[in-house]
Amino acid sequence: MDKNEIKRIFKPRTRIQELYWWVRHGIPQKIIGFPREVYWFIQRGKRGYADCDTWGLDFHLAKVIAGGIRELQTCGNSCPCGYTLKRWQKVLDQIAWTFETEQKIINMDTMYSPSEKYNDKKYKEYRKSFKRIGKDIAEQFKDEDKTHVMTLKECKYYEVGWKLFAENFQSLWD
């Protein structure tokens, strides 16, 4: 797919076109979808997840875990044995950062490569292709380029966050 084809597919809309679309399609979709939203709300209350959550369970869990960890960080009153409160806060921060980064990876806003396979040549190659794709899409939506290729340091920090999550899973309570 070349740049002109992407532009043709993702034509930017004017404010009037956006308003027209919202009145013509958006509002009716919200009205039609309301019973389904209520049903999913009840499912979440009964079993903790809804059918729609399983369609992208990886993203849903990353979002829930990151939010829960951040809440535990601000409102938590305890820490597991062997940790000081300051060290536990840093561990929680690293775990939350890992799951926030996971959301970006799933959304393809960030590119991750395992640290054992990481090298400068691969980094430059990823960065070049990923930035080009990101700029092409950003032009269509008149948005700034938000794509990011993780450095070796970030990849290692991300991996340590996963290890800390696994090690401290049973300590994630208040």
GUFI-148821 format. One record per residue: x, y, z of N, C-alpha, C, CB in turn. Coordinates in steps of 0.2 Angstrom, whole numbers, plus 2048, in hexadecimal, padded with zeros to 3 digits. Glycine has a CB too. Example, Ala and Ser with C-alpha at 12.3 -4.5 7.8 and 13.67 -1.06 7.14 Angstrom:
<kolses>
8427E482783E7EA8278427F08278397EA82D8407F58238447FB8248408008278467FD81D
</kolses>
This chain:
<kolses>
8047FA8008008008008058068007FB80080680480A7FB8088107FB8058167FE8098127F380881C7FF80682280380082580080C8278027FF8257F97F98287F67F38247F87FA8297EF7F481D7F87EE8187F97EC8198017F08117F87F181A8057EF81B80C7EB82280D7F681B8117EE8278097EA82D80A7E382D8077EE8338067E28298027DB8287FF7D78258047DB8247F97D98208087D581C80D7D48208137D981680F7D98248157D882781B7D882F81A7DE8268207D38318167D28388157D083C81B7CC83980F7D384181D7D18458237CA8488217D684A8247C68488277BF84B8267BF8528297BA84782A7BB8568267BA85D8297B585D82F7B78628247B58628337B08628397A98618377B186983C7A78648317A086382F79F85C82D79F8678297A485882A7A38518287A384D82E7A984F8247A784F8337A784B83A7A084C83D7AC84E83E79D85283D79785384179184F83D79585B84179285083678D84C83278D84583478E84D82B79384283479483B83579183983C79C83983579383D84179083C84878983C84879384184D78684184577E84184577B83B84177C84884277E83A83B77B83483777D82D83977E83583078382C83C78582583E78682484578B82383A78A82984878C82884F78782885479182E85178282C85477D82C85977882685877883385877682485277281E85177681885477081D84A77D81885378181285578181285D78881285278181886078181886777B81586A78381F86A77581786776F81586976E80E86876981986576F80B86276F80486177380086577080385977980386777E7FF86B77D7FF87278580186977880487477780587B7757FE87F77280A87D7717FA87D76F7F48807757EF8817697F187D7797EF87C77F7EB87C7847ED8817827EB8757857F48827897F78877877F588E78A7FE8867807F588F77D7F489577E7EC8977767F589577D7E889277E7E18937867DF89577D7DD88C78A7E38917917E28937937E489A7967E588E7907EA89C7917ED8A378F7E88A878D7F38A37897E48A77867DF8AB78B7D98AC77F7DD8AA78E7D78A67927D28A57987D38AA7947D089E79B7D98A97A17DB8AD7A07DB8B47A47E28AB79A7DD8B67987DD8BD7977D68C07927E08BE7957D18BC7947CA8BE79A7C68BE78E7C78BA79E7C68B87A37C28B87AA7C58B77A27BD8B27AA7CC8B77B17D08B77B37D18B07B67CC8BA7B07CF8AB7B27D08A47AB7CF89F7B77CC8A17AC7D389A7A67D28957A87CF88F7A37D98937A37CD88B7A57C98857AA7CE88079F7C78817A87D48807AC7D887C7B37D987E7A97DF87C7B57D88857BB7D88877C07D38857BB7D888F7BD7CD8837C17C78817C37C88797BD7C18827C07CD8767C27CE86F7C97D186E7BD7D386B7CB7D48737D27D78747D47D687B7D27DE8727D47D087D7D57CF8857DC7D18877D57C78867E17D18827E87D38847E87DB8857ED7D287E7E57DF8817E47E68827E07E78897E17E987C7DB7E48897D67E588F7DA7E48967D07E188F7DD7DE8967E17DC89C7E77E189D7E47D589C7EA7E38987F07E88997ED7EF89C7F37E98927E77F18997E47F789C7E27F68A37DE7F98977DF7F18A57DC7F08AB7E27EF8B07D87E98AC7E77EB8AE7ED7EA8B37F17F18B47F27E58B07F27F58AF7F67FB8AF7F28008B47F77FE8A87EB8008B37E78058B77E78028BE7E08058B47E67FC8BF7E67F98C67ED7FA8CA7E47F28C67F27F98C67F97FA8C97FA8028CB7FE7F88C57F88068C77F880D8C87F480F8CE7F68128C27EE80C8CF7EA80D8D57ED80B8DB7E380A8D37F08058DA7F38028E07F98068E27F57FB8DE7FC8098DE80280D8DF8008138E380580F8D87FA8168E17F881D8E57F481B8EB7F48218E07F08168EB7EC8158F17EF80F8F67E58138EF7F480B8F37F68068F77F98088FE7FB8028F37F88039037FA80590A80080090C7F580590E8017FB9088057F590A80A7F39058017EF90C80F7EF9068147ED9028167E690481A7F19018187E18FF81A7DB9018207DA90581A7D68FB8217D59098277D490D82D7D49098267CD9118327D790B8387D79078397DE9038397D19038347E29038347E88FF8337EE90482F7E88FA8377F39038357F990682F7FD90283B7FE90782C8019058268049028298088FC82280990782E80B8FC83180F8F683380A8F18378138F98368058F28388008ED8317FD8EA83C7FA8F082C7FB8EE8267F88EC8237FD8E78217F78F18238048E88208098E48248098DD8218108E782A8088DD82E8078D782D8018D38368088D882C7FC8D682A7F58D38237F68D082A7EF8D881E7F98D48177FA8D18187FF8CB8137FD8D681C8048CB81D8098C681F8058BF82180E8C88248018C08277FD8BB8227F88B882D7F98BD81E7F58BC8197F08B98137F48B58167EC8BF8117FA8B880C7FE8B580F8018AE80A8048B98158038AE8188058A88188008A381F8088A981A7FA8A581A7F48A08137F389D81C7EE8A480E7F38A18077F289E8057F889A8027F08A48077FE89C80580489880980389180780A89B80F80189181380088B8107FA88781A7FE88C80D7F588A80A7EF8878047F28838087EA88C8007F68857FA7F98827FD7FD87B7F77FE88680280087C8058048768087FF87180B80887880B7F987380D7F486F8077F186B8117EF8728027EF86F7FC7ED86B7F97F18667F77EB8717F97F88687F67FD8637FB7FF85E7F48038678017FC85E8067FD8598088048598037FB85280880785F80B80E86081380D86280781286581480786481B80586681D7FF86481C80686E8247FE8628267F885F82B7F586482A7F985882A7EF86682E7EB86B8327E686882A7E98718387E586A83C7DF8678407DC86D8427E186283F7D586E8427D287484A7D48758427CB87484C7D587B8537D887C8587D38798547DA8838577CC87A85C7C887885D7C887085A7C187A8587CA86C8587CA86585A7D18638527C886285B7D686785C7DD8668637DE86385A7E186C8637E285E8697E585B8687EC85886D7E085786E7EF85786D7F685486A7F684D8737FA85486C7F184986A7F18428627F084286D7EB83F8607EB8468597EA8468557F08498577E484B8587F384E8547F98518547FF84C8597FC85785980084885980584385480383D8608068408547FD83B84F7FA8368487FB8398507F38358467F983F8407FA84283E80184283F7F784984280584484180C84583F81083F84781084984380E83A84281183383B80F83084780F82E83980983083380682D82D8088328337FF82D82E80883882880A83D82781183D82A80784482C81583C82B81D83C82781E83583282083D82981B83082681D82981F81B82982A81982481D81582C81681382C81281883181680C82F81581A83781281E83B81182583881681F84281682883581582E83281082E82C81C83182F80F82982880A82882380382882680B82281F80282582C7FC82482F7FA82B8327FB81F8347FF82E8367FF8348397FC83A83580583683D7FF83A82E7FD83F82A7F683F82880183E8237F38398287EC8388267E883A82C7EB8318257EA83A8327E583C8377E784283A7E683783D7EC8468377EF84C8397F184C8407EA8528387F48468427F68458497FE8458497F383E84C80184684F80884684F80A83E84F80B84985581083D84D81383784C81483485381A83784881082F85581182C85C81482585C80A82B85F81782385681A81C85682181D85A81B81A84F82381785D82981786182C81086082881986883281085F83680985F83A80986683B80885983980486A83C8048708438038708397FE87584780687484E8058748507FF87885280B8778567FD8788587F787C8577F88838607F587B8587FE8868577FF88D84F7FE88F85980688F84B80188A84480188B8427F988B8408058868447F68868427EF8858447EB88C8467EB87F84A7EC88E84C7E88958487EA89A8537EA8968467F189B8427F38A083B7F08A08417FB8A08387F089A8327ED8988327E589B8307ED8918377E28998387DA89B8387D98A283E7D789783C7DE8A583C7DD8AD8367DF8B08427E38AF8327E38AD82B7E58B08267DE8AF8287EA8AB8277DA8AA8237D48AA8267CF8AF8247D18A382C7CF8B082F7CA8B582D7CC8BC8377CA8B582D7D38BD82A7D68C48237D48C582C7DD8C581F7D58C08187D38C08177CC8C28147D58B981B7C78BF81A7C08C081C7BF8C781E7BC8BB8227C28C98247C08D08207C38D682B7C38D181D7C98D48197CC8D98117CB8D881B7D38DA80F7C78D48087C68D38047C68D98077C18CE8067C18DD8027C08E38027C68E98047B98E68067CA8E78077D08EC8037D68E980E7D28ED8007D68E47FC7DB8E17F57DC8E57FB7DB8DA7F57DE8EB7EF7DF8EF7F17E58F47ED7D98F27EB7E88F77EC7ED8FC7E97EB9027E97F38F9
</kolses>
